[in-house]
Amino acid sequence: MPGIDKLPIEETLEDSPQTQTRSLLGVFEEDVEAISSYSHQLFQAMQRIYDAQNELSAATHLTSKLLKEYEKQRFPLGGDDEVMSSTLQQFAKVIDELSSCHAVLSTQLADAMMFPITQFKERDLKEILTLKEVFQIASTDHDVAINRYSRLSKRRDNEKVKNEVMEDVYTSRKKQHQTMMHYFGTINTLQYKKKIALLEPLLGYMQAQISFFKLGSENLSQQWEEFLSNIGTSVQNVRREMDTEVDVMQQTIQDLEEASDLLYMPDPDPAKIPINRNLTRKAGYLNMRNKTSLVSSSWDRLYFFTQGGNLMSQARGDVAGGLVMDIDNCSVMAVDCEDRRYCFQITAFDGKKVVILQAESRKDCEEWIATINNVSKRIYLSENPEETAARVNQSALDAVTPSPSFQQRHESLRPASHGRHKASRTSSASSVGSESPAVSALSLDSLVAPDTPIQFDIISPVSEEYAGQAKSSGQAGRTNPFGESGDTPKGESEDSILHQLYIVRFLGSMEVKSTESPDVIYETMRQILASRAIHNIFRMTESHLLVTCDCLKLIDPQTQVTRLRFPLPSVVLCATHQENKRLFGFMLQTAGGQRDGRPVSVCYVFESNNEGEKICDSVGLAKQIAFHSEMEQRASQKQKELEKAKEKQQEELSKQKQIEKDLEEQSRLIAASSRPNPASGDGQFVVLSNSQSEDSDAGEDGRKKGESEA
């Protein structure tokens, strides 16, 4: 049937943004949604017809039954009218026949009208929705497998892990290709089925109505029969064409599966798929390295293609590609890059721009290098570019010694050691306030007052004070990325075991009334973003946010001066936006002052580079570490107090023993001094103790005299 649009099944494996397959798929999916919505409305309308017909049949049957029971009724007046009873019995007979006709019509409507539309709604449309979900899952699994494959370490070459990752890529790519082909085939089939699904119920409805009424006019009946006959013939033609197209699509899918089996592997064997070094145009997915800071970088997977003397890139959802760099007279070479394999570097002719890309396989990498070399020599401007490239490459091979292969070059660049073991990282604690209950009873006005002023820029009296102190002391208040600053008290950062640095942009801050729920942060974000849009404020102050176990610091990235410092105990809640994870904020209770009997709380809102949840996790981890440290300090202080109390108790005990000893000595001296001490006839005498001798007035001379007399 002419006018049937179809999705190209042949382009499912390439999945290129240039072929607009994804864009065309989006149009078809919108068409499926429109068909589903319209079919649902039509189903509801036909269901009403069917329900009304069933109700009419039941009501007619009930009327006939009541008419038959008329003669059994005993009316007080006129109950014996035989003519009326006979007439009503005739009516009951006719109405009973009509009831039977209505029942037959209900059955015909159920079979000819409701069954096709229900089958289309419950089977065909649900099948497409199921295939759509399976396709999205398969596409996600393929992206995950590709990312895992791209992160294979070249220094730690584990054959078992490599085979597992390659098998995972093979399986996910095959599953995505098969699912995508079946999904496209089902959508193409729906273009036929939607015509059948609309015509068959109407055809059944009209045929049932004609059968029911049995129009007496032969001309009218003949006219409807010819029309319905033509419609029935058209439906049969569409069904036959659909069956033929389904057979062709199934055969195409089978042929493509067999032909694409080698292409499912991410790193195919070059012996089976040779490397073409004579290309002057190439396109495909590559990973591009982007510098995020001095020591870190990220990789983005984009679709790259050459266009004349330019290298272009295009994301999967973009309408057109963008210029990456001019590759005329550029230089390209394979490089060893951060444990990533199959990397090459392109340097512009003036040396000002350098791009590092990662290919999926060795074959793909060498073909890209050869293609960019050919483009840089402007071979694409010749009449027969591939023939010219083949001749130039052959001349180069004959003139010079062949350079080492890709694998040899990377083996020479690989360090002798097998790499260090990566330190395992434990997952940080959950975000501060992430488990706080939702404040459902509070209104938005009770969270943030509508007339609260908003601060859109950083004005820090703390930083000014630190700057003044540093200026007066003759030292610059600079802070390096590791948290050491000239204006930080000694020991504050050195004792902290957590130092995490993030790049953030300040959006604004405002005073809030409640600190019990993340809803306060969400409402503050909404008001600040709305105010920025209303007042056309687009400038944002970029800072480095340093998270330690003592405080949060906002550091100027240029001067390394601390702009703001938030003591960690004052940070009561931290949360990210529910939909945009780049937005995060935290609430701070100020140290001094109260308003309306409550402490003043301020909510600060920032934008990060997709690290909002990480920052909240870091704040939560810092608070946990600080809490445990405080508990340990309290336990240590308590232990010291117990030791001091024990020492004091020992001192008191020793003093008590000494007092008891002194009392015992005094009592012994008193007892000795109270006894009589006359000299005996034998010349014996009583010798005093040392203490007595020390206390006596005679002293040492008296003792010597007593000894001489004896």
C-alpha positions in Angstrom: 0.0 0.0 0.0 1.5 3.4 -0.9 2.2 6.0 1.7 3.6 3.6 4.4 6.6 5.0 6.2 9.2 2.6 7.5 12.2 2.7 9.8 15.5 1.6 8.1 16.4 -1.7 9.8 19.8 -1.7 7.9 21.1 1.3 9.9 20.4 -0.2 13.4 23.9 -1.5 14.0 25.7 1.7 13.1 23.4 3.8 15.4 24.9 7.0 13.9 23.5 10.5 14.6 24.2 11.4 11.0 21.7 8.9 9.7 19.0 10.5 11.9 17.9 7.0 12.8 17.3 8.0 16.4 15.5 11.2 15.4 13.3 9.2 13.0 12.7 6.7 15.7 11.5 9.6 17.9 9.0 10.6 15.2 7.7 7.0 15.0 7.4 6.7 18.8 5.4 10.0 18.8 3.2 8.4 16.1 2.8 5.3 18.3 1.8 7.5 21.3 -0.8 9.3 19.1 -2.1 6.1 17.8 -2.4 4.7 21.3 -4.2 7.8 22.6 -6.7 7.8 19.6 -7.2 4.0 19.8 -8.0 4.3 23.5 -10.6 7.0 22.9 -12.1 5.0 20.0 -12.1 1.9 22.2 -14.0 3.7 25.0 -16.6 5.0 22.4 -17.1 1.5 21.0 -17.3 0.1 24.5 -20.2 2.5 25.2 -21.9 1.2 22.1 -21.5 -2.4 23.2 -22.6 -1.7 26.8 -25.6 0.2 25.5 -26.5 -2.6 23.2 -26.2 -5.2 26.0 -28.4 -2.9 28.2 -30.9 -2.6 25.4 -31.0 -6.3 24.9 -31.5 -6.9 28.6 -34.1 -4.2 28.9 -36.0 -5.6 25.9 -36.0 -9.1 27.4 -37.2 -7.7 30.7 -40.0 -5.9 28.9 -41.1 -9.0 27.2 -41.0 -11.0 30.4 -43.2 -8.4 32.2 -45.7 -8.4 29.3 -46.0 -12.2 29.6 -46.6 -11.9 33.3 -49.5 -9.4 32.8 -52.1 -12.1 32.8 -50.9 -13.5 36.1 -51.3 -10.1 37.8 -54.3 -9.6 40.0 -55.4 -6.0 39.7 -58.3 -4.7 41.9 -59.9 -3.1 38.9 -60.0 -4.4 35.3 -57.9 -7.5 35.9 -60.0 -9.8 33.8 -59.7 -8.0 30.4 -58.9 -10.9 28.1 -58.4 -8.6 25.0 -55.8 -6.6 26.8 -54.0 -9.7 27.9 -54.1 -11.2 24.4 -52.8 -8.0 22.9 -50.0 -7.7 25.4 -49.1 -11.4 24.8 -48.7 -10.5 21.0 -46.6 -7.6 21.9 -44.5 -9.8 24.3 -44.0 -12.3 21.4 -42.8 -9.6 19.0 -40.6 -7.9 21.7 -39.2 -11.3 22.6 -38.1 -11.8 19.0 -36.6 -8.3 19.0 -34.8 -9.2 22.3 -33.3 -12.3 20.5 -32.2 -10.0 17.6 -30.7 -7.6 20.1 -28.8 -10.5 21.8 -27.5 -11.6 18.3 -26.5 -8.0 17.6 -24.6 -7.9 20.9 -22.8 -11.1 20.1 -21.9 -9.8 16.6 -20.7 -6.5 18.1 -18.5 -8.4 20.5 -17.0 -10.5 17.8 -16.7 -8.1 14.9 -16.2 -4.7 16.6 -14.9 -5.1 20.2 -12.5 -8.1 19.5 -10.3 -6.4 16.8 -10.0 -3.1 18.7 -9.3 -4.9 22.0 -6.8 -7.1 20.4 -5.0 -4.2 18.9 -5.0 -2.3 22.2 -4.0 -5.1 24.5 -1.6 -7.0 22.2 -0.1 -4.9 19.5 0.3 -1.6 21.4 1.5 -3.3 24.6 4.0 -5.3 22.5 5.5 -2.1 21.2 5.7 -0.6 24.7 7.4 -3.8 26.0 9.9 -3.8 23.1 10.6 -0.1 23.8 11.5 -0.8 27.4 13.6 -3.8 26.4 15.4 -1.7 23.8 16.1 1.1 26.3 17.5 -1.5 28.7 19.6 -3.1 26.0 20.9 0.3 24.9 21.8 1.2 28.5 23.6 -2.2 29.0 25.5 -1.6 25.8 26.7 1.8 27.0 27.7 0.4 30.3 29.6 -2.4 28.7 31.4 0.0 26.3 32.4 2.3 29.2 33.7 -0.7 31.1 35.6 -1.8 28.0 37.0 1.7 27.5 38.4 1.7 31.0 40.4 -1.5 30.6 43.8 -0.9 32.1 46.7 -1.3 29.7 49.3 -1.5 32.4 47.5 -4.2 34.3 46.6 -6.5 31.4 44.4 -9.2 32.9 43.5 -11.6 30.1 40.6 -13.1 32.1 39.0 -9.7 32.8 39.7 -8.6 29.3 37.9 -11.6 27.8 35.0 -11.1 30.2 34.6 -7.5 29.3 34.9 -8.2 25.5 32.3 -11.0 25.9 30.1 -8.6 27.8 30.4 -6.0 25.0 29.7 -8.7 22.4 26.6 -9.9 24.2 25.2 -6.4 24.9 25.9 -5.2 21.4 24.3 -8.2 19.8 21.3 -7.9 22.2 21.0 -4.2 21.4 21.1 -4.8 17.6 18.6 -7.7 17.7 16.3 -5.7 20.0 16.5 -2.6 17.9 15.8 -4.6 14.7 12.8 -6.3 16.2 11.6 -3.0 17.7 11.9 -1.3 14.3 10.1 -4.2 12.6 7.3 -4.1 15.0 6.9 -0.3 14.6 6.9 -0.7 10.8 4.3 -3.5 11.1 2.2 -1.1 13.2 1.8 1.2 10.3 -0.2 -1.5 8.6 -2.0 -2.7 11.7 -3.3 0.7 12.7 -5.2 0.8 9.4 -6.6 -2.6 10.0 -7.4 -1.7 13.7 -9.5 1.2 12.6 -11.3 -0.3 9.6 -12.1 -3.8 11.0 -14.2 -2.6 14.0 -16.1 -0.2 11.8 -16.6 -2.9 9.2 -17.9 -5.3 11.8 -20.2 -2.6 13.4 -21.8 -1.8 10.0 -22.2 -5.4 9.1 -23.8 -6.2 12.4 -26.2 -3.2 12.1 -27.2 -4.2 8.5 -27.8 -7.7 9.7 -29.9 -6.5 12.6 -32.1 -4.0 10.7 -32.4 -6.1 7.5 -33.2 -3.0 5.4 -36.2 -3.6 3.2 -34.9 -1.6 0.3 -32.9 -3.8 -2.0 -31.1 -0.8 -3.5 -30.0 0.6 -0.2 -29.0 -2.9 0.9 -27.2 -3.5 -2.3 -25.4 -0.1 -2.0 -24.2 -0.9 1.6 -23.2 -4.4 0.6 -21.1 -3.1 -2.3 -19.4 -0.5 -0.1 -18.7 -2.9 2.7 -17.5 -5.5 0.1 -15.0 -2.9 -1.2 -13.8 -2.1 2.4 -13.5 -5.9 3.1 -11.4 -6.3 -0.1 -9.2 -3.4 0.9 -8.6 -4.9 4.4 -7.6 -8.2 2.9 -5.2 -6.5 0.5 -3.6 -4.6 3.4 -3.3 -7.9 5.4 -1.6 -9.7 2.4 0.8 -6.8 1.9 1.6 -6.8 5.7 2.3 -10.5 5.6 4.6 -10.1 2.7 6.5 -7.1 4.3 6.8 -9.1 7.6 8.4 -12.0 5.7 10.9 -9.6 4.0 11.8 -7.9 7.3 12.3 -11.2 9.0 14.7 -12.3 6.2 16.5 -8.9 6.3 17.0 -9.2 10.1 18.3 -12.7 9.7 20.8 -11.7 7.0 22.0 -8.7 8.9 22.5 -10.8 12.1 24.7 -13.2 10.1 26.6 -10.4 8.4 27.1 -8.3 11.5 28.4 -11.1 13.8 32.1 -10.0 13.4 31.2 -6.4 14.1 29.8 -7.1 17.5 33.3 -7.6 19.0 34.8 -4.3 20.2 38.3 -5.3 19.1 38.0 -7.6 16.0 40.8 -9.6 14.7 42.7 -7.6 12.0 43.3 -10.9 10.1 39.5 -11.2 9.6 38.8 -7.5 9.0 41.9 -5.8 7.4 43.0 -2.3 8.2 42.4 0.3 5.5 45.1 2.9 5.5 43.9 4.7 2.3 40.8 6.4 3.8 40.3 10.2 3.4 37.0 10.2 5.2 36.0 8.4 8.4 33.3 8.5 11.1 32.7 6.7 14.3 32.5 6.9 18.1 35.6 8.0 20.0 36.3 9.0 23.6 37.6 12.6 23.9 39.7 13.6 26.9 38.6 16.8 28.7 40.8 18.5 31.3 38.8 19.3 34.5 41.7 20.5 36.6 45.4 20.4 36.7 45.6 16.8 37.8 42.2 15.3 36.8 40.3 14.8 33.5 37.2 13.2 32.2 36.3 11.3 29.0 33.2 12.0 26.8 32.0 9.5 24.2 31.0 11.4 21.0 30.5 10.7 17.3 33.4 12.0 15.3 33.7 12.4 11.5 35.9 14.2 9.0 34.4 16.8 6.8 36.9 18.1 4.3 39.9 19.3 6.3 37.9 19.6 9.6 37.4 17.1 12.4 33.8 17.3 13.6 32.0 15.9 16.6 28.3 15.3 17.3 26.5 14.0 20.4 23.8 11.4 20.0 20.9 13.8 20.6 22.4 16.8 18.6 20.9 17.9 15.3 24.2 18.8 13.7 27.9 18.4 14.4 30.3 21.0 15.7 33.9 21.8 14.8 36.6 20.2 16.9 39.7 21.4 15.1 41.2 22.1 11.7 43.3 19.0 10.7 45.0 20.5 7.6 48.8 20.2 8.1 48.2 18.8 11.6 50.2 16.0 13.2 48.8 12.8 14.7 50.5 10.1 16.7 49.6 7.2 19.1 50.2 8.1 22.7 50.2 6.3 26.1 47.5 7.9 28.2 46.5 7.2 31.7 46.0 3.5 31.5 43.7 3.8 28.5 44.4 1.8 25.4 44.2 2.8 21.7 44.8 6.5 22.3 46.1 9.0 19.8 46.9 12.7 19.9 46.1 15.3 17.2 48.1 18.6 17.3 47.0 21.6 15.2 49.4 23.1 12.6 50.2 26.0 14.9 50.7 23.8 18.0 48.2 25.7 20.1 45.5 23.1 20.3 45.9 19.4 21.2 43.2 16.8 21.3 43.5 13.3 22.8 41.1 10.7 21.6 40.6 7.0 22.3 39.4 4.5 19.8 37.5 1.3 20.4 40.0 -1.1 18.9 43.5 -1.2 17.5 42.1 -1.4 13.9 39.9 1.6 14.5 42.8 3.6 16.1 45.2 2.9 13.2 42.6 3.7 10.6 41.9 7.0 12.3 45.6 7.9 12.5 46.0 7.0 8.8 42.9 8.9 7.8 43.9 12.1 9.6 47.4 11.8 8.1 45.8 11.6 4.7 43.6 14.5 5.4 46.4 16.6 6.8 48.3 16.1 3.4 45.1 17.4 1.6 44.8 14.2 -0.4 41.0 14.7 -0.2 41.2 17.5 -2.7 42.4 15.2 -5.5 40.1 13.7 -8.1 40.5 10.1 -6.8 41.4 10.5 -3.1 41.7 6.8 -2.2 43.9 6.0 -5.1 46.1 8.9 -4.4 46.3 7.9 -0.7 47.3 4.4 -1.6 50.0 5.6 -3.9 51.4 8.1 -1.3 51.4 5.4 1.4 53.1 2.9 -0.8 55.8 5.4 -1.7 56.3 6.1 2.0 56.6 2.4 2.7 59.2 2.0 0.0 61.2 5.0 1.0 61.6 4.5 4.7 61.8 1.7 7.2 58.4 0.7 8.5 57.7 2.2 11.9 56.8 0.0 14.8 53.3 -1.3 14.9 50.7 0.1 17.2 51.2 -2.7 19.8 55.0 -2.5 19.7 54.8 1.2 20.2 52.6 0.8 23.2 54.7 -2.0 24.6 57.8 0.2 24.5 55.9 3.0 26.3 54.6 0.6 29.0 56.5 0.8 32.3 58.3 -2.3 33.5 56.3 -2.7 36.6 52.8 -4.2 36.4 51.3 -1.2 38.1 50.4 -0.5 41.6 47.4 -1.9 43.4 44.6 0.6 43.6 43.6 1.6 47.0 40.1 0.6 47.8 37.8 3.3 48.8 35.0 2.9 51.2 31.8 4.5 50.5 31.3 7.7 52.3 28.4 8.4 54.7 25.1 9.5 53.4 24.3 13.1 52.9 23.7 15.2 55.9 20.0 15.5 56.4 19.1 12.9 53.8 17.2 10.8 56.2 15.3 13.7 57.9 11.6 13.3 57.6 9.6 15.4 55.2 7.8 18.4 56.6 4.5 17.9 55.0 2.5 20.1 57.3 4.7 23.2 56.8 3.8 25.6 54.0 6.4 27.2 51.8 5.9 30.6 53.5 6.7 29.0 56.8 10.0 27.6 55.4 11.2 30.7 53.6 9.6 34.1 54.0 8.6 35.6 50.7 10.2 39.0 51.5 13.5 37.6 52.6 16.5 39.4 50.8 18.7 37.3 48.6 22.5 37.7 48.4 23.7 36.8 44.9 27.5 37.4 45.5 30.0 36.5 48.2 30.6 39.4 50.7 32.5 37.9 53.5 33.5 39.9 56.6 35.4 36.8 57.7 37.6 36.9 54.7 38.1 40.6 55.1 39.1 40.1 58.7 41.5 37.4 57.8 42.8 39.5 55.0 43.4 42.4 57.4 45.1 40.2 59.9 47.3 38.7 57.2 48.1 42.2 55.9 48.9 43.5 59.3 51.2 40.5 60.0 52.9 40.9 56.6 51.7 37.5 55.3 49.5 36.8 52.3 46.4 34.7 53.2 46.8 32.1 50.5 45.5 28.6 50.6 46.7 25.7 48.5 44.4 23.0 47.2 45.4 20.7 50.1 43.8 23.0 52.7 46.9 24.7 54.0 46.4 28.4 54.3 48.3 31.3 55.7 45.3 32.6 57.6 44.3 29.3 59.2 45.3 28.7 62.8 48.0 26.2 63.1 46.8 22.7 63.8 43.3 23.2 62.4 44.0 21.8 59.0 46.9 19.7 59.9 44.9 17.6 62.4 42.0 17.0 59.9 42.1 13.6 58.2 39.7 14.7 55.4 40.6 17.2 52.7 38.4 17.2 49.6 38.3 20.0 47.1 35.5 20.8 44.7 34.8 23.4 42.1 31.5 25.3 42.8 29.7 28.4 41.7 27.8 30.5 44.2 24.2 31.1 43.2 22.9 32.9 46.3 22.0 32.7 50.0 19.0 33.8 52.1 17.7 33.5 55.6 15.3 30.6 56.3 12.9 29.9 59.2 13.2 26.1 59.5 16.1 23.7 59.4 14.2 20.4 59.9 13.7 19.3 56.2 15.4 19.3 52.8 12.2 21.0 51.5 13.7 24.3 52.9 16.7 23.9 50.6 14.5 23.0 47.6 12.4 26.1 48.2 15.5 28.3 48.6 16.9 26.9 45.3 13.6 27.7 43.6 13.4 31.2 44.9 17.0 32.0 44.1 16.8 30.7 40.6 13.5 32.5 40.0 15.0 35.7 41.2 18.1 35.3 39.0 15.8 34.8 36.0 13.6 37.8 36.9 16.4 40.2 37.5 18.6 38.8 34.6 21.5 37.9 36.9 23.7 35.5 35.1 27.1 36.1 36.8 28.2 33.5 39.3 31.3 33.5 41.5 33.4 30.4 41.0 35.3 29.1 44.1 37.0 26.0 45.4 35.0 24.4 48.2 37.3 22.6 50.7 35.7 20.1 53.0 37.6 19.2 56.2 36.6 17.7 59.5 36.6 21.2 61.1 34.9 23.5 58.6 33.9 24.2 55.0 35.9 26.9 53.2 35.2 28.8 50.0 38.6 29.6 48.5 39.3 32.1 45.7 40.8 30.0 42.8 43.0 32.9 41.7 44.4 34.3 44.9 43.8 31.3 47.1 42.4 33.6 49.8 39.6 32.1 52.0 36.4 33.9 51.1 34.1 32.3 53.6 34.6 29.8 56.4 31.7 27.8 57.8 32.4 25.8 61.0 31.3 22.3 60.5 29.1 22.1 63.7 27.1 25.0 62.3 26.2 23.1 59.1 22.9 21.4 60.1 21.6 20.1 56.7 23.0 19.5 53.2 21.0 18.2 50.2 21.0 18.2 46.4 18.2 19.1 44.1 15.8 16.3 43.4 16.0 16.6 39.6 19.2 18.6 38.9 22.1 16.9 40.8 24.4 19.8 40.0 22.6 22.0 42.4 23.2 21.6 46.1 22.9 23.7 49.2 23.4 23.6 53.0 21.9 25.4 55.9 24.1 27.2 58.4 23.1 28.3 61.9 24.9 31.5 62.8 26.9 31.7 66.0 25.4 34.8 67.5 22.1 36.4 67.7 18.5 35.1 67.7 15.4 36.3 65.9 11.9 35.7 67.2 13.2 33.3 69.8 15.1 31.1 67.4 18.7 31.0 66.1 19.3 32.8 62.7 19.7 30.2 59.9 21.0 30.9 56.4 20.7 28.6 53.4 23.6 28.8 50.8 23.0 27.4 47.3 25.7 26.4 44.8 26.2 24.8 41.4 28.8 22.2 40.9 30.2 20.1 38.0 27.8 17.1 38.5 29.2 16.5 42.0 26.4 17.7 44.2 25.8 14.3 45.8 29.6 13.8 46.3 29.8 17.1 48.1 26.9 16.2 50.4 28.5 12.8 51.0 31.8 14.5 51.9 30.0 16.9 54.3 28.2 13.9 55.9 31.5 12.0 56.2 33.2 15.0 57.7 30.5 15.4 60.3 30.7 11.7 61.2 34.5 11.9 61.6 34.1 15.1 63.7 31.5 13.4 65.8 33.6 10.3 66.4 36.6 12.5 67.1 34.6 14.5 69.7 33.4 11.3 71.3 37.0 10.1 71.5 38.1 13.4 73.0 35.3 13.2 75.6 36.2 9.7 76.5 39.8 10.7 76.8 38.9 13.6 79.0 36.7 11.4 81.1 39.6 8.9 81.5 41.9 11.7 82.5 39.4 12.9 85.1 39.1 9.4 86.5 42.9 9.0 86.7 43.1 12.4 88.5 40.4 11.4 90.9 42.2 8.1 91.5 45.4 9.9 92.2 43.7 12.3 94.5 42.1 9.4 96.3 45.5 7.7 96.7 47.0 10.9 98.1 44.1 11.2 100.6 44.6 7.6 101.6 48.4 8.0 102.1 47.7 11.2 104.1 45.2 9.2 106.3 47.8 6.4 106.8 50.4 9.0 107.8 48.0 10.6 110.3 47.2 7.2 111.8 50.9 6.4 112.0 51.6 9.7 113.8 48.8 9.2 116.2 50.0 5.7 117.0 53.5 7.1 117.6 52.2 9.8 119.8 50.1 7.4 121.9 53.2 5.2 122.3 55.3 8.1 123.5 52.6 9.2 125.9 52.3 5.7 127.3 56.1 5.4 127.7 56.4 8.8 129.5 53.6 8.0 132.0 55.5 4.9 133.4 57.8 5.5 136.5 61.5 5.5 135.7 63.5 5.1 139.1 67.0 3.7 139.0 67.3 0.2 140.2 69.7 -1.1 142.8 71.7 -2.8 140.1 72.3 0.5 138.4 69.8 -0.2 135.7 67.9 2.7 134.1 65.3 3.3 131.4 66.7 4.4 128.0 64.4 6.7 126.0 63.6 6.3 122.4 65.0 8.4 119.6 61.9 10.5 119.5 62.0 11.0 123.2 65.7 11.9 123.0 65.0 14.4 120.3 62.2 16.0 122.3 64.1 16.1 125.6 65.9 19.3 126.6 69.0 17.4 127.6 69.9 16.5 124.1 72.9 14.5 123.1 75.1 15.7 126.0 72.5 14.4 128.5 72.6 11.0 126.9 76.4 10.8 127.0 76.3 11.8 130.7 73.8 9.1 131.5 75.9 6.5 129.8 79.1 7.6 131.7 77.2 7.3 135.0 76.0 3.8 134.2 
